Amino acid sequence: MKILVVGGNGTLGKAVVEKLKDLGHEVLVAGRHEADVYVDLTLPESIEQMYATVENIDHVISTAGQTTAKPLVEMKPTDNQLSIDSKLLGQINLVLLGQHIINDGGGFTLTTGVKKDDPIVGGASAAMANGGITAFVKTAAIELPRGLRINSVSPNIVEESFEQQKDTFMGFTPVPISKVANAFVKSVVGQQTGQEYKIYQ
């Protein structure tokens, strides 16, 4: 399979790319830095250009999307807009613009996160974006054409990032990144659609 991983140069993205390559898939990385193809998720025209650059894609994975981490009492609409433009609309636009481009029977796997189910201080903006993606995936699954599938993966904080973020996720039990990467593999090679794979333990 030929797979495009948006955000494949990040901590989670690299683990997903490595897992897919180990299984023999051809993988392209898209992103703003150190990528095979450039894309800025906040700009629909950049996503269009990315799709014009790549060919014969079977599956699109997103492990990308920025969110604002700020207490609600300090948050302004402009702060929240980052989560909307990047993680929410950026991932949705990957599907809206890619549904006519990727191969028949292909699919999309998007990324949400634990904050929508296990709230933390400063997590409201990320939770909003994550919840929106979850709802979009569930509904898009019944409408996508040509046998296309769509799922999402909702990871807990991973062991590899826990030390840097332990004050934010105090009391959480981190999960191995390999376990999260396996959920992406399940979405790509399986036949399920409209699913959210929660990797919280």
WOWOZI-V500747 format. One record per backbone hydrogen bond with DSSP energy under -0.5 kcal/mol. NH is the residue of the N-H (numbers start at 1). CO is the residue of the C=O. Records with the same first field share a line. If there is no record, write none. Layout:
NH = CO / CO
//
This chain:
3 = 1 / 26
4 = 59
5 = 3 / 28
6 = 4 / 61
7 = 5 / 30
8 = 5 / 30
10 = 7
14 = 10
15 = 11
16 = 12
17 = 13
18 = 14
19 = 15
20 = 16
21 = 17
22 = 18
23 = 19
24 = 21
25 = 20
26 = 1
27 = 25
28 = 3
30 = 5
31 = 37
36 = 29
37 = 29
39 = 31
41 = 39
43 = 40
44 = 42
46 = 43
47 = 43
48 = 44
49 = 45
50 = 46
51 = 47
52 = 48
53 = 49 / 50
54 = 50
58 = 2
59 = 2
60 = 107
61 = 4
62 = 109
63 = 6 / 61
70 = 68 / 122
74 = 71
75 = 71 / 72
79 = 76
80 = 76
81 = 77
82 = 78 / 79
83 = 79 / 80
84 = 80
85 = 81
86 = 82
87 = 66
88 = 83
89 = 84
91 = 86 / 87
92 = 88
93 = 89
94 = 90
95 = 91 / 92
96 = 92
97 = 93
98 = 94
99 = 95
101 = 98
102 = 98
103 = 57
105 = 146
106 = 103
107 = 58
108 = 149
109 = 60
110 = 151
112 = 153
114 = 155
116 = 113
117 = 114
118 = 114
123 = 120
126 = 68
127 = 123
128 = 124
129 = 125
130 = 126
131 = 127
132 = 128
133 = 129
134 = 130
135 = 131
136 = 132
137 = 133
138 = 134
139 = 135
140 = 136
141 = 137
142 = 139
143 = 140
144 = 140
148 = 145
149 = 106
151 = 108
152 = 195
153 = 110
154 = 197
155 = 153
156 = 199
159 = 175
161 = 158
162 = 158 / 159
163 = 159
165 = 161
166 = 162 / 163
168 = 165
169 = 165
170 = 167
172 = 169
174 = 172
175 = 157
179 = 176
180 = 176
181 = 177
182 = 178
183 = 179 / 180
184 = 180
185 = 181
186 = 182
187 = 183
188 = 184
189 = 185
190 = 186
194 = 150
195 = 150
197 = 152
198 = 196
199 = 154 / 197
200 = 198
//
